[in-house]
Amino acid sequence: MIELEERFQVTEMEREKVLKSYFRKGLDGPLDTFPSKDKRKYIIAQEIIKRFEVGKVYLEKEVNAILKEIHPDFATIRRFFIDYGFMNRSDDGKEYWIEHKEIG
Protein backbone atom coordinates (compact mmCIF):
# COMPACT_ATOMS: atom_id res chain seq x y z
CA MET A 1 0.00 0.00 0.00
CA ILE A 2 2.92 2.35 0.56
CA GLU A 3 3.57 2.35 -3.19
CA LEU A 4 0.01 3.51 -3.84
CA GLU A 5 0.19 6.14 -1.13
CA GLU A 6 3.39 7.50 -2.64
CA ARG A 7 1.97 7.30 -6.16
CA PHE A 8 -1.22 9.16 -5.35
CA GLN A 9 -0.10 11.58 -2.61
CA VAL A 10 -3.46 13.09 -1.74
CA THR A 11 -3.84 16.23 0.35
CA GLU A 12 -6.74 16.47 2.78
CA MET A 13 -8.17 19.38 0.79
CA GLU A 14 -8.02 17.40 -2.45
CA ARG A 15 -9.61 14.37 -0.76
CA GLU A 16 -12.50 16.46 0.58
CA LYS A 17 -13.08 18.07 -2.83
CA VAL A 18 -13.19 14.70 -4.63
CA LEU A 19 -15.49 13.14 -2.04
CA LYS A 20 -17.91 16.08 -2.17
CA SER A 21 -17.92 15.96 -5.98
CA TYR A 22 -18.68 12.25 -6.22
CA PHE A 23 -20.79 11.67 -3.09
CA ARG A 24 -23.22 14.55 -3.54
CA LYS A 25 -25.73 13.06 -1.07
CA GLY A 26 -23.07 12.50 1.61
CA LEU A 27 -20.52 9.79 2.30
CA ASP A 28 -23.18 7.28 3.37
CA GLY A 29 -25.08 7.78 0.13
CA PRO A 30 -24.59 6.56 -3.40
CA LEU A 31 -21.74 7.48 -5.69
CA ASP A 32 -22.78 9.72 -8.58
CA THR A 33 -20.21 8.27 -10.98
CA PHE A 34 -17.08 6.18 -10.61
CA PRO A 35 -14.23 8.45 -11.73
CA SER A 36 -12.09 7.68 -14.75
CA LYS A 37 -8.84 8.99 -13.25
CA ASP A 38 -6.93 6.56 -11.02
CA LYS A 39 -6.14 9.12 -8.33
CA ARG A 40 -9.82 9.94 -7.90
CA LYS A 41 -10.73 6.23 -7.97
CA TYR A 42 -8.20 5.68 -5.21
CA ILE A 43 -9.74 8.44 -3.05
CA ILE A 44 -13.25 7.07 -3.64
CA ALA A 45 -12.12 3.50 -2.92
CA GLN A 46 -10.57 4.62 0.39
CA GLU A 47 -14.03 5.82 1.43
CA ILE A 48 -16.06 2.88 0.08
CA ILE A 49 -13.81 0.25 1.70
CA LYS A 50 -14.90 1.60 5.11
CA ARG A 51 -18.24 -0.15 4.53
CA PHE A 52 -16.51 -3.53 4.91
CA GLU A 53 -15.17 -5.16 8.08
CA VAL A 54 -11.52 -6.15 8.39
CA GLY A 55 -11.08 -9.92 8.72
CA LYS A 56 -14.65 -10.79 7.74
CA VAL A 57 -14.99 -13.12 4.76
CA TYR A 58 -17.62 -11.99 2.26
CA LEU A 59 -19.18 -14.04 -0.49
CA GLU A 60 -19.06 -12.39 -3.90
CA LYS A 61 -22.82 -11.76 -3.79
CA GLU A 62 -22.43 -9.97 -0.42
CA VAL A 63 -19.70 -7.71 -1.84
CA ASN A 64 -21.90 -7.04 -4.87
CA ALA A 65 -24.91 -6.19 -2.68
CA ILE A 66 -22.92 -3.64 -0.65
CA LEU A 67 -21.39 -2.09 -3.77
CA LYS A 68 -24.75 -2.00 -5.63
CA GLU A 69 -26.04 0.35 -2.93
CA ILE A 70 -23.20 2.69 -3.85
CA HIS A 71 -23.15 2.43 -7.65
CA PRO A 72 -24.79 0.25 -10.33
CA ASP A 73 -21.41 -0.66 -11.85
CA PHE A 74 -20.39 -2.65 -8.78
CA ALA A 75 -18.16 -5.01 -10.81
CA THR A 76 -15.82 -2.16 -11.80
CA ILE A 77 -15.45 -1.06 -8.18
CA ARG A 78 -14.93 -4.65 -6.99
CA ARG A 79 -12.25 -5.15 -9.65
CA PHE A 80 -10.55 -1.90 -8.61
CA PHE A 81 -10.50 -3.13 -4.99
CA ILE A 82 -8.72 -6.32 -6.05
CA ASP A 83 -6.35 -4.73 -8.56
CA TYR A 84 -5.23 -2.02 -6.13
CA GLY A 85 -4.99 -4.25 -3.05
CA PHE A 86 -7.91 -2.83 -1.08
CA MET A 87 -9.42 -6.32 -0.89
CA ASN A 88 -8.25 -9.90 -1.38
CA ARG A 89 -10.07 -12.64 -3.27
CA SER A 90 -9.88 -16.42 -3.09
CA ASP A 91 -8.49 -18.20 -6.16
CA ASP A 92 -11.96 -19.38 -7.16
CA GLY A 93 -13.34 -15.82 -6.82
CA LYS A 94 -16.05 -16.83 -4.35
CA GLU A 95 -14.68 -15.20 -1.20
CA TYR A 96 -13.42 -11.68 -0.52
CA TRP A 97 -11.82 -10.12 2.56
CA ILE A 98 -9.81 -7.18 3.82
CA GLU A 99 -6.68 -7.96 5.80
CA HIS A 100 -6.08 -4.40 7.00
CA LYS A 101 -7.30 -0.87 6.50
CA GLU A 102 -4.02 0.99 6.48
CA ILE A 103 -4.90 2.32 3.04
CA GLY A 104 -4.34 6.03 2.97
Secondary structure, 3 states (H helix, E strand, C coil): CHHHHHHHCCCHHHHHHHHHHHCCCCCCCCCCCCCCCHHHHHHHHHHHHHHCCCCCCEEHHHHHHHHHCCCCCHHHHHHHHHHCCCCEECCCCCEEECCCCCCC
